[in-house]
């Protein structure tokens, strides 16, 4: 599909380019005042630019790129009534994700934490409101894998564990997302029971290290709180608050 980006907003264009390339679409960048070779082609610009130029323009700004692309995909792929929403996750400290609607690839991403991964994927499910959901998670990185398993089971979604042997591919930047794409396409073993999460001492120390970085060096959460974070009982922000760190960046303890 030939898609154009026609805008003066370079920050938005850069973000949009990455999102579209993540779903296998490489848009053509043109000058903001250039006439499109095909006036019936889809194109992206700011809401103001779309209002001025019309056609099959999709209005988007930096903050709304993901939502705008999801909405556009639903229109062009006629996905107003998705039967099956399939998710693949490559587990790890920065999970890779890929999601499909009725076998059409809708997106790929990499997130900075388990929390961010779950929030983003649940947001996509809520956006598309499919009839069925299936979450497939690779078997590697057991601590992160089991946190993800528990998070989706808690929300009532069916989960399968996939043997992800030899799924890694691509460059370091997109390898996790590409692995997630392969995991989504591989049948796995159904997971029906909550997983007991027992972090190693090294994993506890790593969560403590991350808490110190998140608090800008103000404090390090206790090993007890770090274990609760690893087991999904608390988010890292909740653990920091219990340790006395305020959202303003100051210690309250």
N, C-alpha and C positions, 0 to 999 in steps of 0.2 A: 504494500500500500504506500503510495506517494503522499507524504505529508509535509507541509511547509511550516517554518517558523519565521514570522515576519514581524519584528518588533525592535524598538529602540532600547528595551529593558534587557541589558546583557546578563544581569544576574539571573533573571527569570529564565532567559534563553538557555543559560548554562545548566541550571537545575532541570529544566524541561528536557534538554538533550539527554542527560543522564537517565532520567526516568523512562523516556521513550526507547532509548537503546537497551535498557534493561528488559524490555518486553519484545525485543527483536525488531524495533522500528527505528531506522536511521532517517531523521527528517532532513529536508533540504533547507539550509539557512539562506534567506534572501534579505535584501535591504528593506527597511521598514516602509519605504515609499514605492517599492517595486511592484509592478503589475504581475500577477501570477500567470504562468503559461497556461494553466487550466483554471478558468474562473470557477469551476465547480469543485475544485480540490479542497480538502480540509486544510485549515491553517490555524496556527496558534499566535495570539498576540495579547496585549493587555486588553482589559474590558473596553477602555477608551478607543484603542485602535480598531477593535472589532466593531464597535458602534459606528466608527467613521467609515470603515471600508466594507462592512457587511460580508456577503457571501457565506461560505460555510466556515466562518471563523469561530474559534473557541476562545473565549475570554479567560485569562488566567493571570495571576500575579505570583510572586515568589512564595507566598504563604499557602497558596491554593493549588499548587502544581499537582500533587498526588490526587486530590479530590477531583480536579478538572479532568485529568487523564482517565480516572476510573469512570466518571460520568460519560466521557466521550466514548470509551471502549464499550460501555453498555449500549450506547446508541448504535455505533457502527457494527457491532457484532450481534445486535438484537438480543441482548442479554437481560431483558427486563424480567424474565422468568427463568432463572437458572435452576436446574434440577440438582446438579451435584457440584459442590464447591470443594475442590481438592487442594490440600496444602502439603507441601514438603518442607521439612526443616532439617538442616545440617547442624546438629547441636555443637555448642562450644561457648566460650565466653563472649564471642561475637557471632551469634547464630546467623546462618544464611537461610533465606526463605524463598519459596516460589509458590505461586497459587494459580489455579486453573478454574475456569467456569465452563462446565460441559466440554471438557477437553481442550479448551482454548486457553493458551497462556495469557494471563492477565497482568502478571508482574513478578519481579524478582527484587530482593533487597537484602541488605546486611544491617543488623542492628547492634548497638553498643552494649546491650544487656538482655538478660532473660525478660525482665519487666517490659522493656521497650518492644521486644519481639511479640510478646503476648498481646499487649495493648494494640499494636499495629495490626496484627492478624485478626483479632476480634473486631477491630474497626472495619476491616475489609468485609468480614462476614456480615456485620450489621448493615454495611452499605449495600451489599448485593442481595441480602435476604434470600439465600438459596433454600431449596426444599430439603437438601441433605448436605451434610458436611463430613468430610473425612480428613483426619490429620495423620500424616505419616512422618515419623521421626527416626532419624538414623540412630544406630545402636552405639555409636562412639561417644566419647566424653561423658561417662556415666552420671556424674553429678549434674551437669547441665541438662543432659537428656532426661533424667528423672524429674528435675524441676519442671521442665516443659510438659512431660507426661502428666504430672499432677495438676498443672495449671489448666490444661485442656480437659482432663477428666472432671475437674472441679466444676467446670462450666458446662458439662454435659455433652461434650463432643466425643465421638468415637475416635480412638487412637490406635494406630498400628506401629509396631517397632520394625524397622527395616534394616536388614544387613547391608550396610553402606560400603562394604568392601569394594575398593577401586572406583568409587564415585567421584573422587576429587579430580578436578580438571580446571583448566584456565589459568589466568594470571593470579597473583596473590590477591589483587584487589577484588576480583569477582569469583574466585574459586569456590567460596562457600555458597554463594547464590547458585552457581552452576551445579554444585553437588546436590543442593536442595531440589533443583529441577529434576535431576535423575532419581532422587529418593522419592519424589512425588509419584513417579511413574512405575515404581517397583512395589509389588504387593508385599505386605509384611504380616507379622503375627499380631493378632488383636491383643490389646492391653486392657484389662478390665478392672485391675486392682490398683489402688493407690500405692505408690512406691515409697519405701522408707529411704530417706535421704540421709546418709551418714558421711559428712565431708571429712577428708583427711586433714591432718594438721596443716599441711601445705596449702590446702584450699581455704582453710579458715584464715590463715595468715594473709592469703591473697585478697580475701574480702576485706580484711582489716586495712590492708594497704590501699585498696580502692576507696575505702571510707575516708582515709586521711586525705587522699587526693580530692575526693568529692567535697570535703570540708575545707579545702584550700589550706591544708596543713594545720587546722585548728585543733583537731582531736582525732583519735583512733578509737573505734568502737571496741568493746570487750570481745573476747573470744566467745563468750556466751551469746552475745547479740549476733556475732558473725555466724554462729551455727544456726541461729533462728532464721537469719537471712537465707542461708544456704538451703534450709529445709522449707522455704516458702512461707514461713509464719509471718515474716515481716519483709517489707521492701527495705532497700538500703536507706532511703530517705526516712522511713519510720524508725529504723534503728538509730540513725543519726539524731533524730529528734529525742528519742529516749535517752541518748547519751548526753543530751544537753546542747545540741547544735541547732541554732535557729535558721530559718530560711534567709534571714538577712546576712548570714555569714558570721555571726557572733556566737560565742558560747554562752549558754544560759545556766550552766552548771558551775 
